[in-house]
Amino acid sequence: MSALVWLRSDLRTGWHSPLHYALENHQQVKLLFILTPGQWASYGLAKCKLDMLARRLQFLRGQFAEKGLPLHLLTVESNADIPDTLADFCLAQGIQDLYFNAEYELDERRRDRAVKARLQKNDINIGVFHDTCMVRPDQVLNQQGAPYKVFTPYFKVWLEQLQTQGIPPGKPSFPGKRIDAPADDEVLASFLLEERAEDWPVEDSVIDANTQDFMQIVSAYKEQRDFPAAEGTSRLSPYFSLGIVSPHQLYQVMLNRFGQKVHESGNGAFLWLRELAWRDFYRYVMFHFPHVCRFRCFNEKYDDFAWDDDKALLQAWQEGKTGYPIVDAAMRCLNQTGWMHNRLRMITASFLCKHLLLPWRWGEDYFMSQLIDGDFASNNGGWQWSASVGTDAAPYFRIFNPTIQSKKYDEKGRFIRRWLPELKSVPDKFIHEPSQWKEFAGTGYPKPVVDHRQAVTRTKERFSQFLEVEKQAS
């Protein structure tokens, strides 16, 4: 009987425990990916991300065919259709064993429970592996056996666990006998974009080369990571979001290059490893506190917080027309490329929630509709952090001053001028506050939609009053 490896958010040929196990223990192995256009539409996934997904699947079909493995594609409308469709496929293909990597979002956990129940009726065995996170969510608990709610103590245990556990196997042994690759499915072509504002290659050789390039500069990550005009970040998040690159793989690369220094604070490699831990942490939060997957705040008392609902301000923020150059440049970059630097994500999120007092869920949804690296756990966690309603969140009274952030991280306005061409002629002295320039009227750039000081005062008062009411009610 054949084994089937169900690919999900792990679209790679190596560092893949289900695939490795299947090849080691079965003579016949097949692969499957299930497309769910209706489900993706309900999540509001960005077109650029679906384009990248389709291109990666096209690439993988050829790669696996070269290695002697067929990659099948099935299309259903939503997760609810998967159990029956998967059972029918397994029976038709003579599949006795199904293997896949766990996913920790609430909808996906419900889907997998339904799949297990359905396949058990046909005596099909299921093997679940855990490559999605570097450390499994159920393996990091406090001394009372409860999950952590704050990142720092979580990270300490996470780091200890990471160093004691094994690393998933790298490259498996493939059959090696080439087969004909299936013809490109029309449904894949339907997701491809005619034009792409930015090239995100999906071929392993190019991604590996880019990864090695980042490893050459990761030592300077601490000093360079906050400057959007610099090439100081890995830009690997789109590949993590689809599982094209395994975080375990990058960890092994850093171990080979830096040895135990990667576990020691104060260097760029450690700081970047800590960012990978944040990725795990937000999945950990979803796993242990699934209410965050249901449009709820981690800190549930804030579910009743009274945000404003000014759609005109939302539109100004979305279109990059707030009158705050660093915010607007970041949003226009996002809209045109599907990408935004992490420092800018914090600035723009803070501005929406703390200057405009608009719901963080609006920002969360908009980011997912635009980001090529849209990742529910990280996006949700980041927005809740910015809005001061999540785990380990920034206190409500700590509010980014976008002008100070701009001066600090884009001092000469290099990033601003790239994305706001109407400000190219503005002198450096006024680039962060162009409305102060005597010739501002001729730029065509909007005046600030809110005054910084007034907005901050209003936000602090709104939060303070809310918490006082909460205190009196408890």
C-alpha positions, 0 to 999 in steps of 0.5 A: 500500500502507498503512503501519502504526504499531505503538504500544507504550509510546508512546501519544501523538499527537505527538512520535512519530517513527514516526507522523510518518514514516508520515504524511509518506511514505504516503497510507494509515496505520493504527495498531495496539496489541497487548494481551498479558494473559498477558505482563502477568500474568507481569510482575505489572503493577499493576491500576491501571496496566492500568486506565490503559492501557485508558483511554488506549487508549479515549481514543486511539481517539477522538482518532485517529478525529477525525484520520482514522486507525483504531487497531486492537486485537489481543489475544494471550496473550504476546509469542510469539504476536505475530510470526504475528499481526502478519504475518497482520494486515499481509497482511490489511490490505495493509500493506507498511511497519511502523514502531515505536519500539524498546524495550530490555528483553530480552524485548521485544528478542527479540520484535522480532527474531522479528517482523522475521524473520517479516515478512521472509518476506512482504517487509514492510519494517520501520522502527525509530525511537528515541523511547523514550530521550532519547539512544539507548543505543548512542550513549553510550560511553566512550573505549574504546567500552565502556558506562559502569557509573557514572551521573556520567560517563554523564550528562556524555556524555549531556548533550553528546549531547542538546544536539547531536542533533536533537529528534523532530518535535512535532505531525504533519500528520494527514489531517484527515478524521474517521472513525468510531471503532471500538467499545470492545473488550470486552478493554479493559473487562475491565481497567477498575477500578470504583473508583479511589483516585486520579484519573490523567486520560488526556486530553491537555488535562488532562495538558498543563495539569498539565505546565504547572503543574509548569513553574511550580514546577520552579525550586523542584524542588531545594528541594521534591522530597524532601518527600512532603507537598509538591507538589514533584514532577512526578507525570508518571512514570505518563505516561512509563511508558506513553509518553503524554508524551514526555521530548523534549517536556518537554525542549523545554518547558524549553528554551523556558522556561529556555533554556540554563540547563536545561543548567547545574547548580544550578537546579531545571530542570537537576536535573529534567533529570538525573532524566530522564537517570536514566530513560535510564540504567536503560534503557541498563544493560538494553541493555548488560547484559541479565543484569539482565533475568533476575533477576540482580544487575548486580554478579553476585557478589551473586547468591549473597548470603544474604538472609533469607526471613522472610515474616512480615516481608515481609507487615508491610512490604507492609501498612505495619505495621513500626512505623516510621511513615514506612515504613508511611505510604509503603506504605499510600499505595502500596497505596491509590493505586498511587503513592509519592513517590521519597524514600519509595521509597528509604526503604522499599526500604532498609528492606526490604533493609537492616533486614529483610535480605529479597531486593530481588527481593521488593520489586521484584516487589511494587512492580511489582504496585502501582505505576501508574507501574511501569517495569521498568528504573527499578524494577529499577535503583532496587531494585538501587541500594538493595540495594547490588548494582547499578550506581552502587549505594549502598555496603552500609554506607550505610543510611537511618535511617528515623526521621532521614529521617522527621524531616528530610522530614516534620518535623510528620508531615503525611504520616504522619498522613494515611496512619496515622490511628491516629497522629493524636493522637500529639504532634509530639514522638513522631510519628516514634517513637510507641512512645516516647509514654506513651499509645502502647498505646492507638493500636493501632499496632504496635511496631517489628518490628526495632531500628534499631541491631541491624538495621544491625549485622547487615546490615553484618556479613552484607555484610562477611562475604560480601565477605571470603569473596568476596575469599578465593575470588578 
